Amino acid sequence: MSDYEEQIDDETKVAIGAEFMKYAPPGEFNEVYNDVAKLLANEELLKQATSEAVGDYNIQQFTPVNLESNEKCLLTGYSLLPNGRYYNPKTNKSFKYDHIKHTPYEIQHENITNTNESTRVAVQSQVEEYVKAHYPNGTTSVYSTSPKEIVICIEDHEFQAGNYWGGRWRSHWTVTVNGSKAQIDGILRIQVHYYEDGNVQLLSKKDATHELSVESDEKFASELVKLIRTSENEYQSAISDNYVKMSDTTFKALRRQLPMTRTKIDWQKLLGYKIGKEASQQSNQ
Protein backbone atom coordinates (compact mmCIF):
# COMPACT_ATOMS: atom_id res chain seq x y z
CA MET A 1 0.00 0.00 0.00
CA SER A 2 1.35 3.46 -0.91
CA ASP A 3 1.86 6.28 1.60
CA TYR A 4 -0.97 8.15 -0.14
CA GLU A 5 -3.42 5.29 0.37
CA GLU A 6 -2.50 5.01 4.04
CA GLN A 7 -3.39 8.71 4.54
CA ILE A 8 -7.02 8.19 3.41
CA ASP A 9 -9.29 7.25 6.30
CA ASP A 10 -12.18 4.80 5.92
CA GLU A 11 -14.83 7.52 5.98
CA THR A 12 -13.20 9.28 3.03
CA LYS A 13 -12.84 6.01 1.13
CA VAL A 14 -16.57 5.33 1.59
CA ALA A 15 -17.46 8.85 0.43
CA ILE A 16 -15.26 8.53 -2.69
CA GLY A 17 -16.68 5.11 -3.54
CA ALA A 18 -20.24 6.38 -3.10
CA GLU A 19 -19.56 9.35 -5.40
CA PHE A 20 -18.22 7.04 -8.12
CA MET A 21 -21.41 4.98 -7.96
CA LYS A 22 -23.76 8.00 -7.85
CA TYR A 23 -22.33 9.22 -11.16
CA ALA A 24 -22.28 5.87 -12.95
CA PRO A 25 -23.34 6.16 -16.62
CA PRO A 26 -26.81 4.85 -17.50
CA GLY A 27 -27.04 1.08 -17.31
CA GLU A 28 -23.51 0.70 -15.93
CA PHE A 29 -24.02 0.86 -12.18
CA ASN A 30 -23.01 -2.79 -11.71
CA GLU A 31 -19.75 -2.24 -13.59
CA VAL A 32 -18.89 0.79 -11.47
CA TYR A 33 -19.89 -1.15 -8.35
CA ASN A 34 -17.46 -3.93 -9.27
CA ASP A 35 -14.65 -1.42 -9.85
CA VAL A 36 -15.33 0.29 -6.52
CA ALA A 37 -15.29 -3.13 -4.81
CA LYS A 38 -11.78 -3.71 -6.16
CA LEU A 39 -10.62 -0.26 -5.11
CA LEU A 40 -11.97 -0.51 -1.57
CA ALA A 41 -11.04 -4.18 -1.13
CA ASN A 42 -13.15 -4.22 2.01
CA GLU A 43 -16.65 -5.72 2.15
CA GLU A 44 -17.85 -3.57 5.05
CA LEU A 45 -16.68 -0.33 3.41
CA LEU A 46 -18.31 -1.43 0.14
CA LYS A 47 -21.64 -1.98 1.93
CA GLN A 48 -21.47 1.49 3.44
CA ALA A 49 -20.63 3.13 0.11
CA THR A 50 -23.38 1.22 -1.67
CA SER A 51 -26.01 2.10 0.93
CA GLU A 52 -25.16 5.78 0.48
CA ALA A 53 -25.23 5.68 -3.31
CA VAL A 54 -27.59 3.14 -4.80
CA GLY A 55 -30.91 4.58 -3.59
CA ASP A 56 -30.03 8.12 -4.67
CA TYR A 57 -28.77 6.81 -8.01
CA ASN A 58 -31.96 4.88 -8.81
CA ILE A 59 -34.14 7.84 -7.85
CA GLN A 60 -32.10 10.39 -9.81
CA GLN A 61 -32.09 8.12 -12.87
CA PHE A 62 -35.91 7.68 -12.79
CA THR A 63 -35.39 3.91 -12.66
CA PRO A 64 -38.39 2.01 -14.09
CA VAL A 65 -39.97 -0.70 -11.93
CA ASN A 66 -42.00 -3.70 -13.13
CA LEU A 67 -44.88 -4.39 -10.76
CA GLU A 68 -47.87 -6.74 -10.76
CA SER A 69 -49.68 -7.57 -13.99
CA ASN A 70 -46.87 -5.99 -16.05
CA GLU A 71 -47.67 -2.59 -14.55
CA LYS A 72 -44.72 -0.16 -14.59
CA CYS A 73 -43.85 2.98 -12.68
CA LEU A 74 -40.80 5.09 -11.93
CA LEU A 75 -38.65 5.52 -8.86
CA THR A 76 -38.47 9.28 -8.29
CA GLY A 77 -38.27 11.68 -5.40
CA TYR A 78 -42.02 12.16 -5.80
CA SER A 79 -42.78 8.46 -5.34
CA LEU A 80 -40.82 8.14 -2.08
CA LEU A 81 -43.15 8.12 0.93
CA PRO A 82 -42.11 9.25 4.45
CA ASN A 83 -42.06 5.61 5.62
CA GLY A 84 -39.45 4.67 2.98
CA ARG A 85 -41.90 2.91 0.68
CA TYR A 86 -42.48 3.94 -2.95
CA TYR A 87 -45.83 4.95 -4.38
CA ASN A 88 -47.39 4.18 -7.73
CA PRO A 89 -50.08 6.86 -8.27
CA LYS A 90 -51.74 4.97 -11.11
CA THR A 91 -52.74 1.99 -8.97
CA ASN A 92 -52.73 3.71 -5.55
CA LYS A 93 -50.32 1.05 -4.29
CA SER A 94 -46.97 1.28 -2.53
CA PHE A 95 -44.03 -1.11 -2.35
CA LYS A 96 -40.62 -1.64 -0.86
CA TYR A 97 -37.70 -1.83 -3.27
CA ASP A 98 -34.43 -3.74 -3.23
CA HIS A 99 -32.08 -1.28 -4.94
CA ILE A 100 -29.36 -3.86 -5.52
CA LYS A 101 -31.56 -6.62 -7.00
CA HIS A 102 -33.91 -4.10 -8.68
CA THR A 103 -36.88 -5.94 -7.19
CA PRO A 104 -40.12 -4.53 -5.68
CA TYR A 105 -41.73 -6.44 -2.82
CA GLU A 106 -44.45 -6.14 -0.15
CA ILE A 107 -46.84 -4.41 -2.55
CA GLN A 108 -49.92 -3.05 -0.77
CA HIS A 109 -52.84 -0.67 -1.26
CA GLU A 110 -52.62 2.91 0.00
CA ASN A 111 -55.43 5.21 1.01
CA ILE A 112 -54.17 8.37 -0.65
CA THR A 113 -56.72 10.80 -2.08
CA ASN A 114 -56.08 13.96 -4.09
CA THR A 115 -58.44 16.87 -4.61
CA ASN A 116 -57.18 17.20 -8.20
CA GLU A 117 -57.31 13.48 -8.97
CA SER A 118 -59.59 13.90 -12.00
CA THR A 119 -57.05 16.27 -13.60
CA ARG A 120 -54.15 13.98 -12.71
CA VAL A 121 -55.89 10.97 -14.26
CA ALA A 122 -56.68 12.89 -17.47
CA VAL A 123 -53.07 14.05 -17.74
CA GLN A 124 -51.75 10.57 -16.99
CA SER A 125 -53.87 9.02 -19.75
CA GLN A 126 -52.67 11.53 -22.36
CA VAL A 127 -49.02 11.30 -21.29
CA GLU A 128 -49.08 7.49 -21.41
CA GLU A 129 -50.33 7.58 -25.00
CA TYR A 130 -47.61 10.07 -25.92
CA VAL A 131 -44.85 8.01 -24.30
CA LYS A 132 -46.11 4.81 -25.92
CA ALA A 133 -46.00 6.46 -29.35
CA HIS A 134 -42.62 8.21 -29.06
CA TYR A 135 -40.44 6.31 -26.57
CA PRO A 136 -39.72 2.63 -27.41
CA ASN A 137 -38.75 1.69 -23.84
CA GLY A 138 -40.51 4.59 -22.16
CA THR A 139 -42.16 4.69 -18.75
CA THR A 140 -44.03 7.54 -17.08
CA SER A 141 -45.46 8.37 -13.68
CA VAL A 142 -47.79 11.32 -13.00
CA TYR A 143 -48.06 12.60 -9.43
CA SER A 144 -50.33 14.96 -7.56
CA THR A 145 -47.92 16.80 -5.24
CA SER A 146 -50.41 19.39 -3.94
CA PRO A 147 -54.00 20.51 -4.68
CA LYS A 148 -52.64 22.88 -7.34
CA GLU A 149 -49.62 20.94 -8.63
CA ILE A 150 -49.09 17.90 -10.86
CA VAL A 151 -45.69 16.48 -11.74
CA ILE A 152 -44.98 14.39 -14.84
CA CYS A 153 -41.86 12.20 -15.02
CA ILE A 154 -40.81 10.44 -18.24
CA GLU A 155 -37.92 7.99 -18.70
CA ASP A 156 -36.59 6.07 -21.67
CA HIS A 157 -33.31 4.24 -22.12
CA GLU A 158 -31.29 2.05 -24.45
CA PHE A 159 -28.36 0.00 -23.14
CA GLN A 160 -26.09 -1.58 -25.77
CA ALA A 161 -23.22 -3.05 -23.79
CA GLY A 162 -22.22 -5.25 -26.73
CA ASN A 163 -21.80 -2.13 -28.84
CA TYR A 164 -20.13 -0.14 -26.04
CA TRP A 165 -22.80 2.51 -25.51
CA GLY A 166 -25.82 3.31 -23.40
CA GLY A 167 -28.11 6.26 -22.92
CA ARG A 168 -31.04 7.58 -20.95
CA TRP A 169 -33.70 10.24 -21.50
CA ARG A 170 -35.39 11.93 -18.53
CA SER A 171 -37.96 14.70 -18.57
CA HIS A 172 -39.64 16.25 -15.58
CA TRP A 173 -42.62 18.58 -15.96
CA THR A 174 -44.19 20.54 -13.09
CA VAL A 175 -47.71 21.85 -13.75
CA THR A 176 -48.92 24.55 -11.35
CA VAL A 177 -52.58 25.54 -11.73
CA ASN A 178 -53.71 28.97 -10.58
CA GLY A 179 -57.32 29.67 -11.47
CA SER A 180 -57.78 29.60 -15.23
CA LYS A 181 -54.04 29.54 -15.97
CA ALA A 182 -51.35 26.93 -15.54
CA GLN A 183 -47.59 27.40 -15.54
CA ILE A 184 -45.58 24.50 -16.93
CA ASP A 185 -41.90 24.18 -16.01
CA GLY A 186 -39.87 21.44 -17.63
CA ILE A 187 -36.39 19.99 -17.16
CA LEU A 188 -35.16 17.82 -20.06
CA ARG A 189 -32.05 15.66 -19.72
CA ILE A 190 -30.06 13.43 -22.05
CA GLN A 191 -27.13 11.29 -20.91
CA VAL A 192 -25.18 9.07 -23.32
CA HIS A 193 -21.97 7.11 -22.74
CA TYR A 194 -19.84 5.72 -25.58
CA TYR A 195 -16.79 3.70 -24.55
CA GLU A 196 -15.41 1.72 -27.50
CA ASP A 197 -11.65 2.41 -27.62
CA GLY A 198 -12.24 5.50 -25.50
CA ASN A 199 -14.55 7.15 -23.01
CA VAL A 200 -16.94 9.84 -24.26
CA GLN A 201 -19.98 11.00 -22.32
CA LEU A 202 -22.70 13.44 -23.35
CA LEU A 203 -24.56 15.24 -20.55
CA SER A 204 -27.17 17.73 -21.68
CA LYS A 205 -29.93 19.61 -19.86
CA LYS A 206 -32.52 22.15 -20.94
CA ASP A 207 -35.10 24.12 -18.94
CA ALA A 208 -38.45 25.04 -20.46
CA THR A 209 -41.27 27.31 -19.25
CA HIS A 210 -44.74 27.66 -20.76
CA GLU A 211 -48.24 28.80 -19.87
CA LEU A 212 -51.61 27.26 -20.73
CA SER A 213 -55.26 28.10 -20.22
CA VAL A 214 -57.24 25.71 -18.04
CA GLU A 215 -60.67 24.58 -19.20
CA SER A 216 -61.96 21.01 -18.92
CA ASP A 217 -59.62 18.28 -17.65
CA GLU A 218 -59.60 16.49 -21.00
CA LYS A 219 -58.89 19.58 -23.10
CA PHE A 220 -56.22 20.80 -20.71
CA ALA A 221 -54.50 17.40 -20.70
CA SER A 222 -54.56 17.27 -24.51
CA GLU A 223 -53.07 20.76 -24.88
CA LEU A 224 -50.49 20.03 -22.21
CA VAL A 225 -49.22 16.92 -23.98
CA LYS A 226 -49.06 18.79 -27.31
CA LEU A 227 -46.85 21.36 -25.62
CA ILE A 228 -44.64 18.66 -24.07
CA ARG A 229 -44.31 16.86 -27.39
CA THR A 230 -43.28 20.04 -29.21
CA SER A 231 -40.71 20.99 -26.55
CA GLU A 232 -39.15 17.55 -26.39
CA ASN A 233 -39.04 17.18 -30.18
CA GLU A 234 -37.31 20.55 -30.55
CA TYR A 235 -34.75 19.68 -27.89
CA GLN A 236 -33.96 16.28 -29.37
CA SER A 237 -33.65 17.75 -32.87
CA ALA A 238 -31.31 20.48 -31.59
CA ILE A 239 -29.10 17.90 -29.87
CA SER A 240 -28.94 15.83 -33.05
CA ASP A 241 -28.10 18.86 -35.22
CA ASN A 242 -25.39 20.04 -32.82
CA TYR A 243 -23.83 16.59 -32.72
CA VAL A 244 -23.57 16.50 -36.52
CA LYS A 245 -21.99 19.97 -36.55
CA MET A 246 -19.51 19.01 -33.83
CA SER A 247 -18.52 15.86 -35.70
CA ASP A 248 -17.78 17.91 -38.81
CA THR A 249 -16.05 20.82 -37.08
CA THR A 250 -15.12 20.76 -33.39
CA PHE A 251 -14.11 17.10 -33.10
CA LYS A 252 -12.01 17.30 -36.26
CA ALA A 253 -10.28 20.44 -35.00
CA LEU A 254 -9.45 18.81 -31.68
CA ARG A 255 -7.95 15.60 -33.01
CA ARG A 256 -7.17 13.67 -36.18
CA GLN A 257 -9.59 10.84 -36.80
CA LEU A 258 -6.57 8.71 -37.86
CA PRO A 259 -2.84 9.25 -37.40
CA MET A 260 -0.63 10.38 -40.28
CA THR A 261 -0.30 6.76 -41.48
CA ARG A 262 -4.11 6.72 -42.03
CA THR A 263 -4.34 3.47 -40.06
CA LYS A 264 -5.32 2.75 -36.46
CA ILE A 265 -2.50 2.28 -33.98
CA ASP A 266 -1.87 -1.32 -32.89
CA TRP A 267 -1.11 -0.73 -29.23
CA GLN A 268 -0.26 -4.38 -28.55
CA LYS A 269 2.36 -4.36 -31.29
CA LEU A 270 3.86 -1.13 -29.95
CA LEU A 271 4.05 -2.65 -26.49
CA GLY A 272 5.85 -5.67 -27.96
CA TYR A 273 8.39 -3.37 -29.66
CA LYS A 274 9.01 -1.55 -26.38
CA ILE A 275 9.53 -4.74 -24.38
CA GLY A 276 11.85 -6.13 -27.07
CA LYS A 277 13.88 -2.92 -27.15
CA GLU A 278 14.27 -2.87 -23.36
CA ALA A 279 15.34 -6.53 -23.31
CA SER A 280 17.91 -5.84 -26.06
CA GLN A 281 19.37 -2.93 -24.10
CA GLN A 282 19.68 -4.99 -20.94
CA SER A 283 21.47 -7.85 -22.76
CA ASN A 284 24.05 -5.39 -24.15
CA GLN A 285 24.92 -4.02 -20.69
N, C-alpha and C positions, 0 to 999 in steps of 0.2 A: 504494500500500500504506500502511495506517495505521501510526502509531508502535507501536500495540499488537501488530500482526501482525509487525512487525520484531523485537519483543522475544522472540518464540517461536522457540526453536531447532528444528532439524529433528527431533531425537529426540523432543521433546515433541509436535510435530505428528503424528509417526507413532503415538505412544502414544494421542493423542486420537482419531485416525482409527480405530485398531484397536478402541478402546472403543466407538465408535459402531457399528461392524460387529458386535462381539460381542453387543450388546444389540438387534440388529435384530429387529423383530416377526416372528412365524412367516410364512414364505413371502415375506418382503420383503427378503431379504439383498441381492439384486441392485439394488433401488432405493436402499438405503442405500449400497451400494458406489458407485453412480453419483454420489450426492450427495457422498460423501467424495472422489471423484475430482475433482469441481469445486472443493471446498474446498482440497484440497492443491495442485491444479494442477501436479503434478510426478509423472511416471510412476514414477520410482525410489522416491520416498517412498510412493506408492500401493502398489507391490509389497511394500515392507517392512511396511506396515500390514496388507495383506491376508494376508501369510504369517503374521503374528502372530495374526490373528483367525479366519480362515475354518476352520481345522482344529478349534479349540476350539469354535467356534459349531456346526459340524455334529455334533460329539460331544455337546455339551450338549443339543442339540435332538433327540437320538436319530434322526438323519436316516435314513430308510429307503433301502436300496440294492437295485436290481434286478440279480440275478446270472444265471447260466446257467439255461436251462430254466424261466424265470419264477420262479426261487427268489428269495426276499427275506430280508434280514436288516437289522439296525440297526447304525449306527455308534455305539458307546458307549465309555466308558472301559474297559469289560470286554472289548471286542473288539480293542483295540489291543495288538499284540504288541511285545516289546522291539525287534524289528528294523524297526518302523514300518509293518508290514503289519497288515491287519485280519482277524479270524478269524470265520468263520461256524460255530458249534458244531454246527449241524444236519447239515451236509455234511462237516465236518472239513476244510474248505478255507480258504485265506487269499487275500488279494488286496491289491493296491495301489489307492489311490483318489485320483482327481483332484478335489480339493475345489472347484475353480472350475467345472469342466465337469460335476460330479456323475456321474463315470464310473468304474466299477471296471475294473481291467485286471491282466494277469499273474496270473490265477487259478491256484492250484496246490493239490495235496493237502498236508495236514500230518499228521504222526505224533504227535498229541496224544491221550493216553489218560487217563481219569479213573477213580479207584476207585469213584466214586459215579455212573458213567455210566448204570446202569439206572434209578436214581431220576431223574436229569436228563432222560432220554428220556421217562419216564412223565409227568413234570411238563410237559415241552415239548408232548407230545401233547394233554394236557388244556387247557393254556393256549391253544394254537392254536385249538382248537375254541371256546373261550370268546371269543377275540378275533374270530374269524370270525363269530360270532353277534351280537356286541354293538358292534363297531367297523367301520363301513362301509369305511374306508380303513386299517384297522389292520394293524400289523406287530408281531411279537414276536421276541425272541431270549432264549434261556435258557442261562445259562452255569454251568459248574462252576468256582468260584473257589478251592476247596480241598476236601479229602476230606470235610469236614463242612458245606460251604456251597454253596448254589445261589442264583443271582441271576436274577430275571425282569425283563425290561424290555419295556414295552408303549408303543407310539406310535400315535396317530391324528391326522389333521389334515384341515382343510377350508380351502381358500384360494379366496376369492371376490373377486378383484381388481375385477371388473366391478361388484360391489355394495359395494365399499369395506370389506371386512372379511376377516379370516382368523383362524384359531385352531388351537391344537395341544394335544393331551392327552398327558401323559407319566406313566407310573407305573413305580415301581422297587421291587421286592420282594426283600428279602434273607432267605433261609431258612437258619437255622443249626440243624443237627441235633446233639443231644447225647443219645445213648442212645435212650430211648423217647419223648423229647420234642423238639419243634422250636419255636424262637422265630421268629416272622415279623415283620419290620419293614418297613413300607411308607412310601414318599414319593409322594404324589399331587400332580400339578401341572396347572393349567389356565392357558393364556395366550391371550387374545383381543384383537385390535386392530380397532377400528372407526374409520374416518377419513373418513366422508362429512360435509363441512361442519364438520369438527372433528377432534379427535384424542383418542380415549378408549381406554385400555388396561386390561384386567383381568389381574392377576397373582395367582394364588391357589395356596396350598400347604397340604397337610395331612399330618401324620405319623400313622401307625397302627402299633400293636403288638398282636400276638396270640400265642397258643400253641396247638399241636396235638399230639395223640398220633401216634406213628409206628408203623405196622404194616406192611402190605405196600406196595410201591411204588405199585401202582395205587390202593389205597384212600387212601393218604396224598395222592397227586396229586389225586384227586377231591375230598377234603375241603379241600385247600388252595385249589383253584380256587373252590369254593363260598364260602370265606371272602373271597377276593379280590373275587369278584363282589358280595357283600353290601357290603363296604367301599366299593367304587368306586361302586356304585349309591347308597348313602347320601350320599356326598360330592357326587356330581353332583346329586342331588335337593336337597341343602342349598344348593348354589350357585344353582340355579334359583329356589328359594323366596326366597332373600335378594335376588336380582336383582329379582324382582317387588316385594318390599317396598320396596327402595330406589327403584324407579321411581315408586312411589305416595307415598313419604314423603320420603326424603333428597334425591333429585334435584329434586323439586318445591320443597323448602325452600331449596335452594341457588340456584335460578334459574328464572325464568319460562320455560315452554315456548315462548311467543310473546310479543313485546313488547305494550305496551298497545293498539296498533292491531289486535292479533289477526292480523297478517299478517307473513310473513317479510320481513326487511330486504333490499332490493335494493342491495347494496353498490356495484355498478357505477353505478347511478343517483346514489347519494350522492356517489361520486367525481366524476361529471360535474358535479353541483351545485357541489362545492368548487372544481373547476378553473374553472368559469364565473364563480364569485364572485371568485376571485383575479384573473382576467383583467379583470373589470369594475373592480376596485379599482385595478389598475395603469393602466388607460386614463384614469381620473379624476384621476390624479396629475399 
